[in-house]
Amino acid sequence: MKILLRGLYALAFLIVYQTQLSAEYLYKDEIIFNPKFTEEVELLGKELHDKTGIALRLLMLKELPNGENIVEYEKSVLAKFTEPTIIMTFSELNGQVDILANDKSLYKYFDKKDVLSPVASKVQAFLMAVMYAKSWDDFKEIMTHSNGTILPLLGSKTKKYEILGKYSASMFNGYLDVAQQIAKHKGVTLEHGFNETNQDTLFIVKLVFYGFIIYATIMYIRRRIYKMRHKNE
């Protein structure tokens, strides 16, 4: 009986230890529950922390608690850490993504607006600026931040059974982007995290977007020509 109890205690200890271990950089996961996703975030987060002293933590929430503002929620989480910490938060039902640091000096290591930009390239940014900019300042702002690594993937259309894959790909893509920017500023190289699949997915999103823009432009020109030819009819 004692042996059985010892075995149960040991099992319980291992479960708790494994949970704590997996929750270090994937600080909260209420959506994905994929061991591979957890492993990739943990490996990259640990390497970044070991080499730079900065903890980059990812929160995957189903919904913000009690209708709380995402920034206020992030501040409450950051209050638990004394070391330099950056948290990246995704809330599925609220449809929100944000990045917050517990020290303003950390923002010099990465471009938050660039990471959270809805556009993924200079060409896409130019097209968006031409269509939506209301002033020269708006135009410059859109053109300045044109390397979004989360929202272009997150906003792509997917089938229902592919949604979790989209969430994990987009958030890991952003996590990797921030980690690489920090590493570059710190003068270190990260061995973990580079995934050609993420880059290929982002390329496909860009390709689909450009195809849509080209198609819309062609249809617009055709309508204009049709109206010009038939304006006197």
C-alpha positions as CSV (number, residue, x, y, z in Angstrom):
1,M,0.0,0.0,0.0
2,K,2.8,2.4,0.9
3,I,4.5,1.6,-2.4
4,L,1.3,2.4,-4.2
5,L,0.9,5.7,-2.4
6,R,4.6,6.6,-3.1
7,G,3.9,5.8,-6.8
8,L,0.9,8.1,-6.8
9,Y,2.8,10.9,-5.1
10,A,5.6,10.6,-7.6
11,L,3.1,10.6,-10.5
12,A,1.4,13.7,-9.1
13,F,4.7,15.4,-8.7
14,L,5.7,14.6,-12.3
15,I,2.4,15.9,-13.6
16,V,2.7,19.2,-11.6
17,Y,6.4,19.5,-12.6
18,Q,5.6,19.0,-16.3
19,T,2.7,21.5,-16.1
20,Q,5.0,24.1,-14.6
21,L,7.7,23.3,-17.0
22,S,5.4,23.7,-20.1
23,A,3.9,26.9,-18.7
24,E,7.1,29.0,-18.5
25,Y,6.9,30.7,-21.9
26,L,3.6,29.5,-23.2
27,Y,2.4,31.0,-20.0
28,K,-1.3,30.3,-20.6
29,D,-3.0,28.1,-23.3
30,E,-6.8,27.8,-23.3
31,I,-7.1,27.1,-27.0
32,I,-4.4,25.0,-28.8
33,F,-3.4,22.2,-26.4
34,N,-0.9,20.9,-28.9
35,P,2.3,19.4,-27.4
36,K,4.3,20.3,-30.5
37,F,3.2,23.9,-30.3
38,T,4.1,24.0,-26.6
39,E,7.5,22.5,-27.3
40,E,8.4,25.0,-30.0
41,V,7.4,28.0,-27.9
42,E,9.3,26.6,-24.9
43,L,12.5,25.9,-26.8
44,L,12.5,29.3,-28.5
45,G,11.5,31.2,-25.3
46,K,14.2,29.4,-23.2
47,E,16.9,30.1,-25.7
48,L,16.0,33.7,-26.0
49,H,15.9,34.1,-22.2
50,D,19.2,32.3,-21.8
51,K,21.0,34.5,-24.4
52,T,19.4,37.9,-23.7
53,G,17.9,37.8,-20.2
54,I,14.5,38.8,-21.6
55,A,11.5,36.6,-21.1
56,L,9.0,36.5,-24.0
57,R,5.7,34.9,-22.8
58,L,2.7,33.9,-24.9
59,L,-0.9,33.9,-23.7
60,M,-3.5,32.1,-25.7
61,L,-6.9,33.0,-24.1
62,K,-10.3,31.8,-25.0
63,E,-11.8,35.0,-23.7
64,L,-10.6,37.9,-21.5
65,P,-12.0,37.4,-18.0
66,N,-14.9,39.5,-16.8
67,G,-14.9,41.7,-20.0
68,E,-11.6,43.1,-18.9
69,N,-9.6,45.3,-21.3
70,I,-6.7,43.4,-22.9
71,V,-4.1,46.0,-21.8
72,E,-5.3,46.0,-18.2
73,Y,-5.3,42.2,-18.2
74,E,-1.7,42.1,-19.5
75,K,-0.7,44.6,-16.8
76,S,-2.1,42.3,-14.1
77,V,-0.1,39.4,-15.5
78,L,3.1,41.4,-15.9
79,A,2.8,42.5,-12.2
80,K,3.8,38.9,-11.3
81,F,7.3,39.2,-12.9
82,T,10.3,41.2,-11.8
83,E,12.6,40.2,-14.6
84,P,12.4,41.9,-18.0
85,T,9.3,40.4,-19.5
86,I,7.3,40.9,-22.7
87,I,3.9,39.2,-23.1
88,M,2.1,38.5,-26.3
89,T,-1.6,38.0,-25.8
90,F,-4.3,36.5,-28.2
91,S,-8.0,36.4,-27.1
92,E,-10.1,34.3,-29.5
93,L,-13.6,35.4,-28.6
94,N,-12.6,39.0,-28.2
95,G,-10.7,38.9,-31.5
96,Q,-7.8,40.8,-30.0
97,V,-4.0,40.6,-30.1
98,D,-1.6,42.7,-28.2
99,I,2.0,42.9,-27.0
100,L,3.0,44.6,-23.7
101,A,6.3,44.9,-21.8
102,N,6.9,45.5,-18.1
103,D,9.7,48.0,-18.9
104,K,9.4,50.7,-21.6
105,S,13.1,50.2,-22.4
106,L,12.3,46.8,-23.9
107,Y,10.4,48.4,-26.8
108,K,13.7,49.5,-28.3
109,Y,14.5,45.8,-29.1
110,F,11.4,45.2,-31.3
111,D,8.9,47.2,-33.4
112,K,5.5,46.5,-31.9
113,K,3.6,48.4,-34.7
114,D,5.4,46.4,-37.4
115,V,4.7,43.0,-35.8
116,L,1.0,43.9,-35.3
117,S,0.6,45.5,-38.8
118,P,-2.3,44.2,-40.8
119,V,-0.1,44.3,-44.0
120,A,2.8,41.9,-44.7
121,S,4.9,43.7,-47.4
122,K,5.8,47.1,-48.9
123,V,3.7,46.3,-52.0
124,Q,0.6,45.5,-49.9
125,A,1.2,48.5,-47.7
126,F,1.4,50.8,-50.8
127,L,-1.9,49.4,-52.1
128,M,-3.5,49.8,-48.7
129,A,-2.1,53.4,-48.4
130,V,-3.4,54.4,-51.8
131,M,-6.9,53.1,-51.0
132,Y,-7.3,54.1,-47.4
133,A,-4.9,56.9,-46.4
134,K,-6.7,60.1,-45.8
135,S,-3.6,62.3,-45.5
136,W,0.1,62.2,-46.2
137,D,0.8,61.4,-42.6
138,D,-1.6,58.4,-42.9
139,F,0.2,57.3,-46.0
140,K,3.6,57.4,-44.4
141,E,2.3,55.6,-41.3
142,I,1.0,52.7,-43.4
143,M,4.2,52.5,-45.4
144,T,6.4,52.6,-42.3
145,H,4.9,49.5,-40.7
146,S,4.5,46.9,-43.5
147,N,5.9,43.6,-42.1
148,G,3.0,42.3,-40.1
149,T,3.6,38.7,-39.0
150,I,0.4,37.9,-37.0
151,L,-2.7,39.7,-38.5
152,P,-2.2,38.8,-42.2
153,L,-2.2,35.1,-41.2
154,L,-4.9,35.5,-38.5
155,G,-7.2,37.3,-40.9
156,S,-6.9,34.7,-43.6
157,K,-9.9,32.5,-44.4
158,T,-9.7,28.9,-43.3
159,K,-12.0,26.0,-42.9
160,K,-13.4,25.2,-39.5
161,Y,-11.1,22.3,-38.9
162,E,-8.1,24.5,-39.8
163,I,-8.8,27.3,-37.3
164,L,-6.5,26.0,-34.5
165,G,-3.7,25.6,-37.0
166,K,-4.2,29.2,-38.2
167,Y,-4.1,30.4,-34.6
168,S,-1.0,28.5,-33.7
169,A,0.8,29.4,-37.0
170,S,0.0,33.2,-36.8
171,M,0.9,33.5,-33.1
172,F,4.1,31.5,-33.3
173,N,5.0,33.5,-36.4
174,G,4.6,36.7,-34.3
175,Y,6.4,35.2,-31.4
176,L,9.3,34.2,-33.6
177,D,9.4,37.6,-35.2
178,V,9.7,39.4,-31.8
179,A,12.3,36.9,-30.6
180,Q,14.4,37.4,-33.7
181,Q,14.2,41.2,-33.5
182,I,15.3,41.1,-29.8
183,A,18.2,38.7,-30.6
184,K,19.4,40.9,-33.5
185,H,19.5,44.0,-31.3
186,K,21.3,42.0,-28.6
187,G,23.8,40.6,-31.1
188,V,23.0,36.9,-30.6
189,T,21.8,34.2,-32.9
190,L,18.8,31.9,-32.2
191,E,19.0,28.3,-33.2
192,H,15.4,27.4,-32.5
193,G,12.2,28.6,-34.1
194,F,12.9,29.2,-37.7
195,N,10.3,27.4,-39.6
196,E,10.1,27.6,-43.4
197,T,6.4,26.5,-43.2
198,N,5.5,29.7,-41.4
199,Q,7.3,31.7,-44.1
200,D,5.6,29.7,-46.9
201,T,2.2,30.3,-45.3
202,L,2.8,34.0,-45.1
203,F,3.9,34.0,-48.7
204,I,0.6,32.3,-49.7
205,V,-1.4,34.9,-47.8
206,K,0.4,37.7,-49.6
207,L,-0.1,35.9,-53.0
208,V,-3.8,35.5,-52.3
209,F,-4.1,39.2,-51.3
210,Y,-2.2,40.4,-54.4
211,G,-4.4,38.2,-56.6
212,F,-7.5,39.7,-55.0
213,I,-6.2,43.3,-55.5
214,I,-5.3,42.6,-59.1
215,Y,-8.7,41.0,-59.8
216,A,-10.5,43.9,-58.1
217,T,-8.4,46.4,-60.1
218,I,-9.2,44.7,-63.4
219,M,-12.9,44.6,-62.6
220,Y,-12.9,48.3,-61.6
221,I,-11.2,49.2,-64.9
222,R,-13.6,47.1,-66.9
223,R,-16.6,48.8,-65.2
224,R,-15.2,52.2,-65.9
225,I,-14.6,51.4,-69.5
226,Y,-18.1,50.0,-69.8
227,K,-19.7,53.1,-68.3
228,M,-17.7,55.4,-70.6
229,R,-18.8,53.4,-73.7
230,H,-22.4,53.4,-72.6
231,K,-22.8,56.8,-71.0
232,N,-24.9,58.1,-73.8
233,E,-27.2,55.1,-74.1
